[in-house]
Structure formats: C-alpha cells, structure tokens
Amino acid sequence: MTVRLDHEQHLRLRVFSVHQKRSSQEILTLALDKYIDENAPAALDTACLTLKS
C-alpha cells in the first residue's frame, strides 16, 4: 500500500518519528489502529468472519 502525504505532513511525520525513535510505518500503523478502534467499533463487530480470524 502507498500512502501519499503532502510535503508538510511528510516532514512532520519524519521529525516526529525521530523524536519518538519509531519508524514512520510504526507511527502510521498505531495511528490507524487507534482511529479505527475509536471510530468504527460497531462496524468491526459485524465485519466479515474472515477478518476476525
């Protein structure tokens, strides 16, 4: 998967990743997990059974 960021987003992510001593991939993955957990719990509860395995 490719994620397209504008120049400012890319710069902010790189600076943040250095300060956190984490990769950009790890930060984006954690952010995505948090977003989904907070915004779509009902949708995930009824998701296709293949996603739950």
Secondary structure, 3 states (H helix, E strand, C coil): CCCCCCHHHHHHHHHHHHHHCCCHHHHHHHHHHHHHHHHCHHHHHCCCHHHHC
